[in-house]
Amino acid sequence: DYGGCAQCILAAGQETIGHVSDEVFQAAAGFAGGVGLRGHDCCALLGGVMLLDCFKGRTRDDFKDEARANRETYRMTRLLMDRFEKAYGTVNCREVQTKIMGAPFDLSTKEGYKAFLEAGGHRDGCTNVCRSVAMWAAEILYNENYLD
């Protein structure tokens, strides 16, 4: 209903497993449409990384990360990215759109957004990508003992 794949992932995390603040949700707003509607990195993937980071990411108090704990964050991120790339063959928004809907869409224009909707972007295109990413991120968190 709302668009913005990164925020959709984070909203799902907020509603189901918690640990996602409204500030984190808000911080993902500009990722929509492959970052600023530019079709670059898939923002569902970026939202999934942010969801993982809400549980394991480096804090401001530990910014120096002298214990190198952030390496664990990178490992979990790679698990998600590997799964995503295996499923879609790329992390690029426009390339994912082409794979799942047959063409890339310029979401910054009315015409491009209309074509995206007509191709099923919010029906079963990007919504399926979001569902997969949310599920994979939750699986990783569960397997890493962050969830009960």
TIVO-2410 file (N, C-alpha, C; in nm, 3 decimals):
# residues 148
REC num residu      c1      c2      c3 atome chaine
REC   1      D   0.080  -0.121   0.000     N      A
REC   1      D   0.000   0.000   0.000    CA      A
REC   1      D   0.084   0.127   0.000     C      A
REC   2      Y   0.205   0.121   0.056     N      A
REC   2      Y   0.278   0.244   0.081    CA      A
REC   2      Y   0.403   0.263  -0.004     C      A
REC   3      G   0.463   0.158  -0.055     N      A
REC   3      G   0.588   0.171  -0.129    CA      A
REC   3      G   0.705   0.196  -0.037     C      A
REC   4      G   0.822   0.212  -0.097     N      A
REC   4      G   0.943   0.231  -0.017    CA      A
REC   4      G   0.985   0.100   0.046     C      A
REC   5      C   1.049   0.016  -0.032     N      A
REC   5      C   1.079  -0.121   0.011    CA      A
REC   5      C   1.159  -0.127   0.141     C      A
REC   6      A   1.256  -0.039   0.159     N      A
REC   6      A   1.336  -0.042   0.283    CA      A
REC   6      A   1.247  -0.018   0.404     C      A
REC   7      Q   1.159   0.082   0.393     N      A
REC   7      Q   1.069   0.109   0.505    CA      A
REC   7      Q   0.969  -0.005   0.524     C      A
REC   8      C   0.930  -0.071   0.418     N      A
REC   8      C   0.840  -0.186   0.431    CA      A
REC   8      C   0.907  -0.298   0.510     C      A
REC   9      I   1.034  -0.324   0.483     N      A
REC   9      I   1.108  -0.427   0.557    CA      A
REC   9      I   1.116  -0.388   0.704     C      A
REC  10      L   1.149  -0.263   0.731     N      A
REC  10      L   1.163  -0.218   0.869    CA      A
REC  10      L   1.029  -0.216   0.942     C      A
REC  11      A   0.921  -0.180   0.872     N      A
REC  11      A   0.788  -0.184   0.934    CA      A
REC  11      A   0.751  -0.327   0.971     C      A
REC  12      A   0.780  -0.420   0.882     N      A
REC  12      A   0.753  -0.561   0.912    CA      A
REC  12      A   0.833  -0.605   1.034     C      A
REC  13      G   0.959  -0.561   1.040     N      A
REC  13      G   1.041  -0.593   1.157    CA      A
REC  13      G   0.985  -0.532   1.284     C      A
REC  14      Q   0.943  -0.406   1.277     N      A
REC  14      Q   0.884  -0.341   1.393    CA      A
REC  14      Q   0.763  -0.418   1.443     C      A
REC  15      E   0.677  -0.458   1.351     N      A
REC  15      E   0.550  -0.522   1.387    CA      A
REC  15      E   0.564  -0.666   1.432     C      A
REC  16      T   0.668  -0.735   1.388     N      A
REC  16      T   0.677  -0.878   1.417    CA      A
REC  16      T   0.785  -0.916   1.517     C      A
REC  17      I   0.903  -0.854   1.505     N      A
REC  17      I   1.012  -0.894   1.595    CA      A
REC  17      I   1.064  -0.781   1.681     C      A
REC  18      G   1.018  -0.659   1.655     N      A
REC  18      G   1.057  -0.545   1.737    CA      A
REC  18      G   1.200  -0.501   1.715     C      A
REC  19      H   1.248  -0.418   1.804     N      A
REC  19      H   1.388  -0.374   1.806    CA      A
REC  19      H   1.421  -0.275   1.694     C      A
REC  20      V   1.319  -0.218   1.629     N      A
REC  20      V   1.340  -0.119   1.523    CA      A
REC  20      V   1.274   0.009   1.569     C      A
REC  21      S   1.352   0.112   1.589     N      A
REC  21      S   1.297   0.240   1.636    CA      A
REC  21      S   1.233   0.317   1.521     C      A
REC  22      D   1.149   0.413   1.557     N      A
REC  22      D   1.089   0.499   1.455    CA      A
REC  22      D   1.195   0.582   1.383     C      A
REC  23      E   1.304   0.616   1.455     N      A
REC  23      E   1.412   0.691   1.392    CA      A
REC  23      E   1.481   0.608   1.284     C      A
REC  24      V   1.500   0.481   1.309     N      A
REC  24      V   1.560   0.394   1.208    CA      A
REC  24      V   1.465   0.382   1.089     C      A
REC  25      F   1.337   0.363   1.116     N      A
REC  25      F   1.237   0.358   1.009    CA      A
REC  25      F   1.243   0.485   0.925     C      A
REC  26      Q   1.245   0.599   0.990     N      A
REC  26      Q   1.250   0.727   0.921    CA      A
REC  26      Q   1.377   0.741   0.838     C      A
REC  27      A   1.489   0.693   0.891     N      A
REC  27      A   1.618   0.706   0.822    CA      A
REC  27      A   1.620   0.630   0.689     C      A
REC  28      A   1.528   0.539   0.668     N      A
REC  28      A   1.525   0.460   0.544    CA      A
REC  28      A   1.440   0.525   0.434     C      A
REC  29      A   1.380   0.639   0.462     N      A
REC  29      A   1.286   0.699   0.367    CA      A
REC  29      A   1.349   0.728   0.230     C      A
REC  30      G   1.469   0.778   0.227     N      A
REC  30      G   1.532   0.817   0.102    CA      A
REC  30      G   1.581   0.703   0.016     C      A
REC  31      F   1.573   0.580   0.066     N      A
REC  31      F   1.620   0.465  -0.011    CA      A
REC  31      F   1.522   0.422  -0.120     C      A
REC  32      A   1.399   0.468  -0.115     N      A
REC  32      A   1.293   0.420  -0.205    CA      A
REC  32      A   1.336   0.425  -0.352     C      A
REC  33      G   1.289   0.326  -0.426     N      A
REC  33      G   1.313   0.322  -0.569    CA      A
REC  33      G   1.459   0.308  -0.607     C      A
REC  34      G   1.535   0.236  -0.526     N      A
REC  34      G   1.677   0.218  -0.555    CA      A
REC  34      G   1.759   0.340  -0.517     C      A
REC  35      V   1.726   0.402  -0.409     N      A
REC  35      V   1.790   0.519  -0.350    CA      A
REC  35      V   1.751   0.646  -0.428     C      A
REC  36      G   1.659   0.720  -0.369     N      A
REC  36      G   1.615   0.845  -0.429    CA      A
REC  36      G   1.548   0.828  -0.564     C      A
REC  37      L   1.483   0.713  -0.583     N      A
REC  37      L   1.415   0.680  -0.710    CA      A
REC  37      L   1.510   0.675  -0.828     C      A
REC  38      R   1.638   0.644  -0.801     N      A
REC  38      R   1.739   0.642  -0.908    CA      A
REC  38      R   1.765   0.502  -0.964     C      A
REC  39      G   1.709   0.398  -0.903     N      A
REC  39      G   1.726   0.263  -0.955    CA      A
REC  39      G   1.859   0.199  -0.926     C      A
REC  40      H   1.929   0.246  -0.826     N      A
REC  40      H   2.060   0.188  -0.792    CA      A
REC  40      H   2.042   0.066  -0.702     C      A
REC  41      D   2.100   0.063  -0.585     N      A
REC  41      D   2.090  -0.054  -0.496    CA      A
REC  41      D   1.945  -0.080  -0.457     C      A
REC  42      C   1.907  -0.207  -0.456     N      A
REC  42      C   1.772  -0.246  -0.417    CA      A
REC  42      C   1.748  -0.204  -0.271     C      A
REC  43      C   1.645  -0.126  -0.250     N      A
REC  43      C   1.623  -0.076  -0.114    CA      A
REC  43      C   1.558  -0.181  -0.025     C      A
REC  44      A   1.501  -0.287  -0.080     N      A
REC  44      A   1.456  -0.397   0.006    CA      A
REC  44      A   1.578  -0.460   0.072     C      A
REC  45      L   1.683  -0.480  -0.005     N      A
REC  45      L   1.807  -0.534   0.050    CA      A
REC  45      L   1.865  -0.439   0.155     C      A
REC  46      L   1.865  -0.309   0.124     N      A
REC  46      L   1.917  -0.211   0.221    CA      A
REC  46      L   1.834  -0.213   0.349     C      A
REC  47      G   1.704  -0.226   0.337     N      A
REC  47      G   1.618  -0.236   0.455    CA      A
REC  47      G   1.648  -0.361   0.535     C      A
REC  48      G   1.676  -0.471   0.465     N      A
REC  48      G   1.714  -0.595   0.534    CA      A
REC  48      G   1.843  -0.580   0.611     C      A
REC  49      V   1.940  -0.513   0.551     N      A
REC  49      V   2.067  -0.487   0.620    CA      A
REC  49      V   2.042  -0.400   0.743     C      A
REC  50      M   1.959  -0.298   0.727     N      A
REC  50      M   1.927  -0.212   0.841    CA      A
REC  50      M   1.858  -0.291   0.952     C      A
REC  51      L   1.770  -0.384   0.915     N      A
REC  51      L   1.703  -0.466   1.015    CA      A
REC  51      L   1.805  -0.550   1.092     C      A
REC  52      L   1.898  -0.612   1.021     N      A
REC  52      L   2.004  -0.687   1.089    CA      A
REC  52      L   2.084  -0.597   1.182     C      A
REC  53      D   2.116  -0.478   1.134     N      A
REC  53      D   2.198  -0.385   1.211    CA      A
REC  53      D   2.128  -0.338   1.339     C      A
REC  54      C   1.996  -0.337   1.340     N      A
REC  54      C   1.924  -0.299   1.462    CA      A
REC  54      C   1.953  -0.396   1.576     C      A
REC  55      F   1.994  -0.517   1.541     N      A
REC  55      F   2.024  -0.617   1.642    CA      A
REC  55      F   2.173  -0.629   1.670     C      A
REC  56      K   2.256  -0.604   1.570     N      A
REC  56      K   2.399  -0.632   1.588    CA      A
REC  56      K   2.489  -0.516   1.549     C      A
REC  57      G   2.438  -0.413   1.491     N      A
REC  57      G   2.523  -0.305   1.441    CA      A
REC  57      G   2.600  -0.232   1.550     C      A
REC  58      R   2.710  -0.173   1.512     N      A
REC  58      R   2.796  -0.096   1.600    CA      A
REC  58      R   2.716   0.022   1.656     C      A
REC  59      T   2.734   0.049   1.784     N      A
REC  59      T   2.667   0.163   1.847    CA      A
REC  59      T   2.760   0.284   1.848     C      A
REC  60      R   2.703   0.398   1.874     N      A
REC  60      R   2.783   0.521   1.882    CA      A
REC  60      R   2.881   0.512   1.998     C      A
REC  61      D   2.838   0.452   2.108     N      A
REC  61      D   2.927   0.436   2.224    CA      A
REC  61      D   3.047   0.347   2.193     C      A
REC  62      D   3.032   0.260   2.094     N      A
REC  62      D   3.140   0.168   2.056    CA      A
REC  62      D   3.189   0.200   1.915     C      A
REC  63      F   3.188   0.329   1.880     N      A
REC  63      F   3.222   0.372   1.744    CA      A
REC  63      F   3.362   0.328   1.703     C      A
REC  64      K   3.456   0.329   1.796     N      A
REC  64      K   3.592   0.286   1.764    CA      A
REC  64      K   3.599   0.137   1.731     C      A
REC  65      D   3.507   0.061   1.788     N      A
REC  65      D   3.498  -0.083   1.764    CA      A
REC  65      D   3.633  -0.151   1.786     C      A
REC  66      E   3.692  -0.119   1.898     N      A
REC  66      E   3.824  -0.173   1.928    CA      A
REC  66      E   3.826  -0.325   1.936     C      A
REC  67      A   3.714  -0.386   1.974     N      A
REC  67      A   3.707  -0.533   1.981    CA      A
REC  67      A   3.678  -0.595   1.845     C      A
REC  68      R   3.660  -0.510   1.742     N      A
REC  68      R   3.631  -0.555   1.606    CA      A
REC  68      R   3.499  -0.633   1.598     C      A
REC  69      A   3.406  -0.600   1.687     N      A
REC  69      A   3.276  -0.667   1.691    CA      A
REC  69      A   3.196  -0.645   1.564     C      A
REC  70      N   3.222  -0.535   1.493     N      A
REC  70      N   3.147  -0.507   1.371    CA      A
REC  70      N   3.173  -0.610   1.262     C      A
REC  71      R   3.278  -0.686   1.275     N      A
REC  71      R   3.304  -0.795   1.179    CA      A
REC  71      R   3.186  -0.892   1.176     C      A
REC  72      E   3.122  -0.913   1.290     N      A
REC  72      E   3.004  -1.000   1.298    CA      A
REC  72      E   2.889  -0.940   1.216     C      A
REC  73      T   2.875  -0.809   1.223     N      A
REC  73      T   2.772  -0.741   1.144    CA      A
REC  73      T   2.798  -0.764   0.995     C      A
REC  74      Y   2.922  -0.750   0.954     N      A
REC  74      Y   2.956  -0.770   0.812    CA      A
REC  74      Y   2.925  -0.914   0.769     C      A
REC  75      R   2.955  -1.009   0.855     N      A
REC  75      R   2.930  -1.150   0.822    CA      A
REC  75      R   2.780  -1.174   0.801     C      A
REC  76      M   2.698  -1.120   0.891     N      A
REC  76      M   2.553  -1.137   0.878    CA      A
REC  76      M   2.501  -1.066   0.752     C      A
REC  77      T   2.556  -0.950   0.723     N      A
REC  77      T   2.517  -0.877   0.602    CA      A
REC  77      T   2.552  -0.957   0.478     C      A
REC  78      R   2.668  -1.018   0.477     N      A
REC  78      R   2.708  -1.101   0.362    CA      A
REC  78      R   2.614  -1.220   0.344     C      A
REC  79      L   2.569  -1.278   0.455     N      A
REC  79      L   2.473  -1.389   0.444    CA      A
REC  79      L   2.347  -1.344   0.370     C      A
REC  80      L   2.296  -1.226   0.407     N      A
REC  80      L   2.177  -1.174   0.341    CA      A
REC  80      L   2.205  -1.140   0.196     C      A
REC  81      M   2.317  -1.073   0.171     N      A
REC  81      M   2.351  -1.035   0.033    CA      A
REC  81      M   2.371  -1.158  -0.055     C      A
REC  82      D   2.437  -1.260  -0.003     N      A
REC  82      D   2.458  -1.382  -0.082    CA      A
REC  82      D   2.324  -1.446  -0.120     C      A
REC  83      R   2.232  -1.450  -0.025     N      A
REC  83      R   2.101  -1.509  -0.053    CA      A
REC  83      R   2.027  -1.427  -0.158     C      A
REC  84      F   2.035  -1.294  -0.145     N      A
REC  84      F   1.969  -1.204  -0.239    CA      A
REC  84      F   2.027  -1.222  -0.379     C      A
REC  85      E   2.159  -1.219  -0.389     N      A
REC  85      E   2.223  -1.233  -0.520    CA      A
REC  85      E   2.195  -1.369  -0.583     C      A
REC  86      K   2.186  -1.472  -0.501     N      A
REC  86      K   2.153  -1.605  -0.555    CA      A
REC  86      K   2.013  -1.605  -0.614     C      A
REC  87      A   1.921  -1.536  -0.548     N      A
REC  87      A   1.782  -1.534  -0.595    CA      A
REC  87      A   1.762  -1.442  -0.716     C      A
REC  88      Y   1.829  -1.327  -0.716     N      A
REC  88      Y   1.801  -1.225  -0.818    CA      A
REC  88      Y   1.917  -1.198  -0.914     C      A
REC  89      G   2.035  -1.248  -0.883     N      A
REC  89      G   2.149  -1.233  -0.971    CA      A
REC  89      G   2.215  -1.096  -0.968     C      A
REC  90      T   2.166  -1.006  -0.886     N      A
REC  90      T   2.216  -0.869  -0.879    CA      A
REC  90      T   2.163  -0.804  -0.753     C      A
REC  91      V   2.220  -0.690  -0.716     N      A
REC  91      V   2.166  -0.609  -0.606    CA      A
REC  91      V   2.111  -0.476  -0.661     C      A
REC  92      N   2.116  -0.457  -0.792     N      A
REC  92      N   2.072  -0.334  -0.856    CA      A
REC  92      N   1.920  -0.335  -0.873     C      A
REC  93      C   1.856  -0.228  -0.829     N      A
REC  93      C   1.710  -0.217  -0.833    CA      A
REC  93      C   1.654  -0.237  -0.975     C      A
REC  94      R   1.708  -0.167  -1.071     N      A
REC  94      R   1.655  -0.177  -1.208    CA      A
REC  94      R   1.675  -0.317  -1.267     C      A
REC  95      E   1.787  -0.380  -1.232     N      A
REC  95      E   1.811  -0.516  -1.281    CA      A
REC  95      E   1.718  -0.616  -1.213     C      A
REC  96      V   1.688  -0.594  -1.085     N      A
REC  96      V   1.591  -0.680  -1.016    CA      A
REC  96      V   1.453  -0.660  -1.079     C      A
REC  97      Q   1.415  -0.535  -1.106     N      A
REC  97      Q   1.286  -0.509  -1.172    CA      A
REC  97      Q   1.278  -0.581  -1.306     C      A
REC  98      T   1.386  -0.577  -1.381     N      A
REC  98      T   1.387  -0.644  -1.512    CA      A
REC  98      T   1.369  -0.794  -1.494     C      A
REC  99      K   1.436  -0.850  -1.395     N      A
REC  99      K   1.425  -0.995  -1.373    CA      A
REC  99      K   1.284  -1.035  -1.332     C      A
REC 100      I   1.221  -0.957  -1.243     N      A
REC 100      I   1.092  -1.000  -1.190    CA      A
REC 100      I   0.971  -0.947  -1.267     C      A
REC 101      M   0.990  -0.835  -1.342     N      A
REC 101      M   0.876  -0.776  -1.413    CA      A
REC 101      M   0.901  -0.755  -1.562     C      A
REC 102      G   1.020  -0.793  -1.609     N      A
REC 102      G   1.048  -0.786  -1.751    CA      A
REC 102      G   1.106  -0.656  -1.802     C      A
REC 103      A   1.112  -0.552  -1.717     N      A
REC 103      A   1.166  -0.423  -1.760    CA      A
REC 103      A   1.200  -0.339  -1.638     C      A
REC 104      P   1.293  -0.243  -1.654     N      A
REC 104      P   1.318  -0.148  -1.545    CA      A
REC 104      P   1.221  -0.030  -1.557     C      A
REC 105      F   1.198   0.038  -1.447     N      A
REC 105      F   1.103   0.148  -1.445    CA      A
REC 105      F   1.167   0.271  -1.383     C      A
REC 106      D   1.141   0.386  -1.442     N      A
REC 106      D   1.186   0.513  -1.386    CA      A
REC 106      D   1.079   0.562  -1.290     C      A
REC 107      L   1.096   0.534  -1.163     N      A
REC 107      L   0.995   0.565  -1.063    CA      A
REC 107      L   0.988   0.714  -1.031     C      A
REC 108      S   1.079   0.792  -1.086     N      A
REC 108      S   1.078   0.936  -1.060    CA      A
REC 108      S   0.980   1.012  -1.150     C      A
REC 109      T   0.924   0.942  -1.249     N      A
REC 109      T   0.827   1.006  -1.338    CA      A
REC 109      T   0.689   0.944  -1.318     C      A
REC 110      K   0.586   1.021  -1.346     N      A
REC 110      K   0.448   0.970  -1.335    CA      A
REC 110      K   0.428   0.852  -1.429     C      A
REC 111      E   0.481   0.864  -1.549     N      A
REC 111      E   0.464   0.758  -1.648    CA      A
REC 111      E   0.535   0.630  -1.605     C      A
REC 112      G   0.658   0.646  -1.556     N      A
REC 112      G   0.734   0.530  -1.511    CA      A
REC 112      G   0.671   0.462  -1.391     C      A
REC 113      Y   0.621   0.543  -1.298     N      A
REC 113      Y   0.555   0.486  -1.179    CA      A
REC 113      Y   0.426   0.414  -1.219     C      A
REC 114      K   0.351   0.474  -1.312     N      A
REC 114      K   0.227   0.411  -1.359    CA      A
REC 114      K   0.258   0.277  -1.426     C      A
REC 115      A   0.361   0.274  -1.510     N      A
REC 115      A   0.400   0.148  -1.577    CA      A
REC 115      A   0.444   0.044  -1.475     C      A
REC 116      F   0.515   0.088  -1.371     N      A
REC 116      F   0.558  -0.001  -1.263    CA      A
REC 116      F   0.438  -0.064  -1.195     C      A
REC 117      L   0.338   0.017  -1.163     N      A
REC 117      L   0.217  -0.035  -1.098    CA      A
REC 117      L   0.143  -0.131  -1.190     C      A
REC 118      E   0.132  -0.095  -1.318     N      A
REC 118      E   0.063  -0.180  -1.415    CA      A
REC 118      E   0.134  -0.314  -1.434     C      A
REC 119      A   0.266  -0.314  -1.417     N      A
REC 119      A   0.344  -0.438  -1.430    CA      A
REC 119      A   0.337  -0.524  -1.303     C      A
REC 120      G   0.270  -0.472  -1.200     N      A
REC 120      G   0.255  -0.549  -1.076    CA      A
REC 120      G   0.356  -0.516  -0.969     C      A
REC 121      G   0.420  -0.402  -0.981     N      A
REC 121      G   0.524  -0.364  -0.884    CA      A
REC 121      G   0.480  -0.370  -0.740     C      A
REC 122      H   0.360  -0.322  -0.710     N      A
REC 122      H   0.309  -0.327  -0.573    CA      A
REC 122      H   0.213  -0.443  -0.550     C      A
REC 123      R   0.186  -0.520  -0.653     N      A
REC 123      R   0.096  -0.634  -0.639    CA      A
REC 123      R   0.176  -0.761  -0.607     C      A
REC 124      D   0.269  -0.793  -0.694     N      A
REC 124      D   0.346  -0.916  -0.672    CA      A
REC 124      D   0.491  -0.904  -0.717     C      A
REC 125      G   0.531  -0.790  -0.765     N      A
REC 125      G   0.670  -0.770  -0.808    CA      A
REC 125      G   0.761  -0.742  -0.690     C      A
REC 126      C   0.775  -0.617  -0.657     N      A
REC 126      C   0.864  -0.578  -0.547    CA      A
REC 126      C   0.812  -0.626  -0.412     C      A
REC 127      T   0.681  -0.646  -0.402     N      A
REC 127      T   0.628  -0.698  -0.275    CA      A
REC 127      T   0.682  -0.838  -0.246     C      A
REC 128      N   0.700  -0.919  -0.349     N      A
REC 128      N   0.758  -1.052  -0.329    CA      A
REC 128      N   0.905  -1.042  -0.290     C      A
REC 129      V   0.977  -0.945  -0.346     N      A
REC 129      V   1.116  -0.924  -0.308    CA      A
REC 129      V   1.122  -0.884  -0.160     C      A
REC 130      C   1.035  -0.792  -0.122     N      A
REC 130      C   1.031  -0.748   0.019    CA      A
REC 130      C   1.000  -0.865   0.112     C      A
REC 131      R   0.903  -0.946   0.075     N      A
REC 131      R   0.868  -1.061   0.158    CA      A
REC 131      R   0.988  -1.154   0.174     C      A
REC 132      S   1.059  -1.180   0.066     N      A
REC 132      S   1.175  -1.268   0.073    CA      A
REC 132      S   1.284  -1.209   0.162     C      A
REC 133      V   1.315  -1.082   0.143     N      A
REC 133      V   1.421  -1.019   0.222    CA      A
REC 133      V   1.386  -1.018   0.370     C      A
REC 134      A   1.262  -0.983   0.402     N      A
REC 134      A   1.220  -0.981   0.543    CA      A
REC 134      A   1.232  -1.120   0.604     C      A
REC 135      M   1.191  -1.220   0.529     N      A
REC 135      M   1.199  -1.358   0.577    CA      A
REC 135      M   1.345  -1.401   0.595     C      A
REC 136      W   1.430  -1.369   0.498     N      A
REC 136      W   1.571  -1.407   0.508    CA      A
REC 136      W   1.639  -1.338   0.625     C      A
REC 137      A   1.611  -1.210   0.644     N      A
REC 137      A   1.672  -1.136   0.755    CA      A
REC 137      A   1.626  -1.195   0.888     C      A
REC 138      A   1.498  -1.225   0.900     N      A
REC 138      A   1.447  -1.285   1.024    CA      A
REC 138      A   1.510  -1.422   1.047     C      A
REC 139      E   1.526  -1.499   0.939     N      A
REC 139      E   1.591  -1.630   0.948    CA      A
REC 139      E   1.734  -1.617   0.999     C      A
REC 140      I   1.807  -1.521   0.945     N      A
REC 140      I   1.945  -1.498   0.989    CA      A
REC 140      I   1.947  -1.461   1.136     C      A
REC 141      L   1.859  -1.370   1.177     N      A
REC 141      L   1.854  -1.330   1.318    CA      A
REC 141      L   1.819  -1.448   1.408     C      A
REC 142      Y   1.728  -1.531   1.363     N      A
REC 142      Y   1.691  -1.650   1.440    CA      A
REC 142      Y   1.809  -1.748   1.449     C      A
REC 143      N   1.871  -1.775   1.336     N      A
REC 143      N   1.983  -1.869   1.333    CA      A
REC 143      N   2.104  -1.819   1.414     C      A
REC 144      E   2.114  -1.686   1.427     N      A
REC 144      E   2.224  -1.626   1.503    CA      A
REC 144      E   2.185  -1.604   1.650     C      A
REC 145      N   2.069  -1.656   1.689     N      A
REC 145      N   2.020  -1.651   1.827    CA      A
REC 145      N   1.986  -1.509   1.876     C      A
REC 146      Y   1.939  -1.425   1.786     N      A
REC 146      Y   1.889  -1.293   1.826    CA      A
REC 146      Y   1.740  -1.294   1.849     C      A
REC 147      L   1.673  -1.398   1.803     N      A
REC 147      L   1.528  -1.415   1.821    CA      A
REC 147      L   1.500  -1.546   1.891     C      A
REC 148      D   1.391  -1.549   1.962     N      A
REC 148      D   1.350  -1.674   2.028    CA      A
REC 148      D   1.277  -1.765   1.933     C      A
***
